[in-house]
Amino acid sequence: MSDRLSRRFAACAAQDRAALVTFVTAGDPDLDRGPSILAALVAGGADIIELGMPFTDPMADGPAIQAGNIRSLIAGTTLRGVLAMVRAFRATDAATPLILMGYFNPILAYGVEAFAADAAAAGLDGTIVVDLPPEEDAELAPMLTGHGLHNVRLATPTTDAARLPTVLSGASGFVYYVAVAGVTGTASAADADIASAVARLKAATSLPIAVGFGIKTPAQAAAVGLHADGVVVGSALVSLIGAAAETRANDLPEQVEAFVRGLADAVRTARIRTAA
């Protein structure tokens, strides 16, 4: 099993802070700027990158990421192109974990075994397949494990005690806690609810717990980082990319880096400020 992801979470824990996990859609707003956006995420302080596979029907995503998917598809992004982007990223960055996040259809069309082999060879660390629950991932999960890729599972506010063991069985890398019952970028959970949910998950697994959905600002990221092992920010970043694409801004990587730096600073100092 690839341990780049485990090392990163361990390093953040050693610094008594959460990991900042950033999400962007591969190929958004276009293929030419994709690599510079990934570099900007790292330069700004992202610890882990979730790279979205563009798909025509991203049913778990809100308007911002839906629009990012459409921009990417119009630009001509394919799953093979995403893996090529990963290979190019790995030529200059061997340390930052990359998790491919999206839906099963592109993987199925690619070929499950071929995808797992090519994803590992490209330098991915794992996948989050949003529409493939544990009861239905018997085709994909063994292929991921066989090629040393993490199979990150999702838990939600409606994952009760009876189903949680099924979600955690076979999960690796981390558990992604979806903080709100809804689509991405449309609502935010209360801090007390997040703290309670993270505590419940930590009692059931030793895997790191990353929390996402509805985290848009440095203050929100800091608040979640008090409890979680990872803080996921996606829709706010994709919205920034969309606005820059609409205005044809020339400084998109700089905007991304500055936004991520604000999030990273907040997450890295959250527990220190609370203890002071």
C-alpha positions as CSV (number, residue, x, y, z in Angstrom):
1,M,0.0,0.0,0.0
2,S,1.3,3.4,-0.9
3,D,2.2,5.3,2.2
4,R,2.7,8.8,0.9
5,L,-0.7,9.7,2.2
6,S,-0.1,8.1,5.6
7,R,3.2,10.0,5.9
8,R,1.6,13.3,5.2
9,F,-1.2,12.8,7.8
10,A,1.4,11.7,10.3
11,A,3.6,14.8,9.6
12,C,0.6,17.1,10.2
13,A,-0.3,15.3,13.4
14,A,3.2,15.7,14.6
15,Q,2.8,19.4,14.1
16,D,-0.5,19.3,16.1
17,R,-2.6,20.5,13.2
18,A,-5.0,19.2,10.6
19,A,-4.0,18.6,7.0
20,L,-5.3,21.0,4.4
21,V,-6.9,19.0,1.6
22,T,-7.8,21.0,-1.5
23,F,-10.1,19.9,-4.4
24,V,-10.0,21.1,-8.0
25,T,-11.4,19.6,-11.1
26,A,-8.7,18.4,-13.5
27,G,-8.6,20.4,-16.7
28,D,-10.5,23.3,-15.2
29,P,-10.6,26.0,-16.7
30,D,-8.5,24.5,-19.5
31,L,-5.8,21.9,-20.1
32,D,-3.0,24.5,-20.4
33,R,-3.5,26.0,-16.9
34,G,-4.2,22.7,-15.1
35,P,-0.5,22.1,-14.2
36,S,0.1,25.6,-13.0
37,I,-3.0,25.4,-10.7
38,L,-1.7,22.2,-9.1
39,A,1.6,23.9,-8.5
40,A,-0.2,26.9,-7.0
41,L,-2.1,24.6,-4.6
42,V,1.2,23.2,-3.3
43,A,2.9,26.6,-3.1
44,G,0.0,28.0,-1.1
45,G,0.3,25.2,1.5
46,A,-2.0,22.4,0.4
47,D,-1.0,19.2,2.2
48,I,-3.1,16.8,0.0
49,I,-4.8,17.4,-3.3
50,E,-8.1,15.8,-4.4
51,L,-8.2,15.9,-8.2
52,G,-11.7,15.7,-9.7
53,M,-12.4,13.5,-12.7
54,P,-14.7,15.6,-14.9
55,F,-18.1,13.9,-15.5
56,T,-21.3,14.9,-17.1
57,D,-23.6,14.0,-14.2
58,P,-21.8,14.9,-10.9
59,M,-24.8,14.2,-8.7
60,A,-23.1,14.8,-5.3
61,D,-21.9,18.2,-6.4
62,G,-23.4,21.7,-6.2
63,P,-23.5,24.4,-8.9
64,A,-19.8,25.5,-8.5
65,I,-18.3,22.0,-9.1
66,Q,-20.9,21.2,-11.7
67,A,-19.8,24.2,-13.7
68,G,-16.2,23.2,-13.2
69,N,-16.9,19.8,-14.7
70,I,-18.5,21.4,-17.7
71,R,-15.6,23.8,-18.3
72,S,-13.2,20.8,-18.1
73,L,-15.2,18.7,-20.5
74,I,-15.5,21.5,-23.0
75,A,-11.8,21.9,-22.7
76,G,-11.4,18.3,-23.8
77,T,-10.3,16.6,-20.6
78,T,-10.5,12.8,-20.5
79,L,-9.5,10.4,-17.8
80,R,-6.4,9.5,-19.8
81,G,-5.6,13.2,-19.9
82,V,-6.1,13.4,-16.1
83,L,-3.6,10.6,-15.6
84,A,-1.1,12.4,-17.9
85,M,-1.5,15.5,-15.7
86,V,-0.7,13.4,-12.7
87,R,2.4,12.0,-14.4
88,A,3.6,15.5,-15.2
89,F,2.9,16.6,-11.6
90,R,5.0,13.7,-10.3
91,A,7.9,14.8,-12.4
92,T,8.4,17.8,-10.1
93,D,6.6,16.7,-6.9
94,A,7.1,13.3,-5.4
95,A,5.8,14.1,-2.0
96,T,2.3,15.7,-2.2
97,P,-0.5,13.0,-2.0
98,L,-2.9,13.0,-4.9
99,I,-6.4,11.5,-4.6
100,L,-8.6,11.1,-7.6
101,M,-12.2,12.0,-6.8
102,G,-15.2,11.5,-8.9
103,Y,-17.7,9.0,-10.3
104,F,-17.5,5.4,-11.4
105,N,-18.6,5.7,-15.0
106,P,-15.3,7.1,-16.4
107,I,-13.4,4.3,-14.6
108,L,-15.8,1.7,-15.9
109,A,-15.4,3.0,-19.4
110,Y,-11.6,3.0,-19.1
111,G,-11.6,-0.5,-17.7
112,V,-11.3,-1.1,-14.0
113,E,-8.1,-3.2,-14.0
114,A,-6.4,-1.0,-16.6
115,F,-7.4,2.1,-14.6
116,A,-6.0,0.8,-11.4
117,A,-2.7,-0.1,-13.0
118,D,-2.4,3.1,-15.0
119,A,-3.4,5.3,-12.0
120,A,-0.7,3.7,-9.8
121,A,1.9,4.0,-12.5
122,A,1.0,7.7,-13.0
123,G,1.6,8.4,-9.3
124,L,-1.8,8.6,-7.8
125,D,-2.3,7.6,-4.1
126,G,-5.9,6.5,-4.1
127,T,-9.5,7.2,-5.1
128,I,-12.7,8.5,-3.8
129,V,-15.5,7.2,-5.9
130,V,-18.6,9.1,-4.7
131,D,-21.3,7.0,-6.3
132,L,-19.8,3.6,-5.5
133,P,-20.9,2.5,-2.0
134,P,-19.0,-0.2,-0.2
135,E,-21.8,-2.7,-1.0
136,E,-21.2,-2.1,-4.7
137,D,-17.4,-1.7,-5.0
138,A,-16.3,-5.4,-5.2
139,E,-15.2,-4.8,-8.8
140,L,-13.0,-1.8,-8.0
141,A,-11.7,-2.3,-4.4
142,P,-9.5,-5.4,-5.0
143,M,-7.9,-3.7,-8.1
144,L,-7.1,-0.6,-6.1
145,T,-5.6,-2.7,-3.2
146,G,-3.7,-4.9,-5.7
147,H,-2.0,-1.9,-7.2
148,G,-1.2,-0.2,-3.9
149,L,-3.9,2.5,-4.1
150,H,-6.0,3.7,-1.1
151,N,-9.7,3.2,-1.2
152,V,-11.1,6.3,0.6
153,R,-14.6,5.8,1.8
154,L,-17.3,8.4,2.6
155,A,-19.3,8.7,5.8
156,T,-22.2,11.1,6.2
157,P,-24.5,12.4,8.9
158,T,-26.9,9.6,8.0
159,T,-24.3,6.8,8.4
160,D,-25.7,5.1,11.5
161,A,-24.0,2.7,13.9
162,A,-25.4,-0.3,12.0
163,R,-23.9,0.7,8.7
164,L,-20.6,2.3,9.8
165,P,-18.7,-1.0,10.1
166,T,-19.6,-1.7,6.4
167,V,-18.3,1.7,5.4
168,L,-15.0,1.3,7.3
169,S,-14.4,-2.3,6.2
170,G,-11.8,-2.1,3.5
171,A,-11.4,1.7,3.8
172,S,-7.8,3.0,3.7
173,G,-5.9,6.3,3.6
174,F,-8.5,8.3,5.5
175,V,-12.3,8.6,6.0
176,Y,-14.0,11.5,4.2
177,Y,-16.8,12.8,6.5
178,V,-19.4,14.6,4.4
179,A,-20.5,17.2,7.0
180,V,-23.9,18.1,5.5
181,A,-26.7,16.0,4.0
182,G,-26.7,17.6,0.6
183,V,-24.5,18.6,-2.4
184,T,-21.1,20.3,-2.3
185,G,-20.9,24.0,-1.6
186,T,-24.4,24.8,-0.5
187,A,-24.5,24.6,3.3
188,S,-22.2,24.4,6.3
189,A,-22.5,22.2,9.4
190,A,-22.4,23.5,12.9
191,D,-19.1,23.2,14.7
192,A,-20.6,21.1,17.5
193,D,-22.1,18.7,15.0
194,I,-18.7,18.2,13.3
195,A,-17.0,17.7,16.6
196,S,-19.5,15.1,17.7
197,A,-19.3,13.3,14.3
198,V,-15.5,13.2,14.3
199,A,-15.4,11.8,17.8
200,R,-17.8,9.1,16.8
201,L,-15.8,8.1,13.8
202,K,-12.5,8.2,15.7
203,A,-14.0,5.8,18.2
204,A,-14.6,3.3,15.4
205,T,-11.4,3.6,13.3
206,S,-7.8,4.5,13.5
207,L,-7.8,6.1,10.1
208,P,-7.5,9.9,9.8
209,I,-10.9,11.7,9.5
210,A,-11.1,14.5,6.9
211,V,-14.1,16.7,6.9
212,G,-15.5,18.4,3.8
213,F,-18.6,20.0,2.2
214,G,-19.5,23.6,3.0
215,I,-16.0,24.8,4.2
216,K,-15.3,28.0,2.3
217,T,-13.4,30.5,4.5
218,P,-10.2,30.4,6.6
219,A,-12.3,30.8,9.7
220,Q,-14.5,27.8,8.9
221,A,-11.4,25.8,8.0
222,A,-9.7,26.7,11.3
223,A,-12.9,25.7,13.2
224,V,-13.0,22.3,11.6
225,G,-9.3,21.8,12.0
226,L,-9.7,21.9,15.8
227,H,-11.4,18.5,15.6
228,A,-10.6,16.8,12.3
229,D,-7.4,15.3,10.9
230,G,-8.0,16.9,7.6
231,V,-10.0,19.9,6.3
232,V,-11.3,19.7,2.7
233,V,-12.0,22.9,0.7
234,G,-13.3,22.5,-2.8
235,S,-16.3,24.5,-4.0
236,A,-14.7,27.8,-2.9
237,L,-11.6,27.1,-5.0
238,V,-13.6,25.9,-8.0
239,S,-15.7,29.1,-7.7
240,L,-12.5,31.2,-7.7
241,I,-11.3,29.3,-10.8
242,G,-14.7,29.9,-12.5
243,A,-14.7,33.6,-11.8
244,A,-11.2,34.0,-13.2
245,A,-12.1,32.0,-16.3
246,E,-15.1,34.2,-16.9
247,T,-13.0,37.4,-16.7
248,R,-10.1,35.8,-18.5
249,A,-7.8,36.8,-15.7
250,N,-4.1,36.3,-16.4
251,D,-3.1,35.8,-12.7
252,L,-5.2,32.7,-11.9
253,P,-2.4,30.6,-10.4
254,E,-1.5,33.6,-8.2
255,Q,-5.1,33.9,-7.1
256,V,-5.3,30.3,-6.2
257,E,-2.0,30.3,-4.3
258,A,-3.1,33.4,-2.3
259,F,-6.5,31.8,-1.4
260,V,-4.9,28.5,-0.4
261,R,-2.3,30.3,1.7
262,G,-5.0,32.0,3.7
263,L,-6.6,28.6,4.4
264,A,-3.3,27.0,5.2
265,D,-2.3,29.7,7.7
266,A,-5.7,29.4,9.4
267,V,-5.6,25.6,9.7
268,R,-1.9,25.5,10.8
269,T,-2.4,28.0,13.6
270,A,-5.9,27.0,14.7
271,R,-5.0,24.8,17.7
272,I,-2.2,27.1,18.8
273,R,-4.5,30.0,18.9
274,T,-7.2,28.0,20.8
275,A,-4.6,26.8,23.4
276,A,-3.2,30.3,23.9
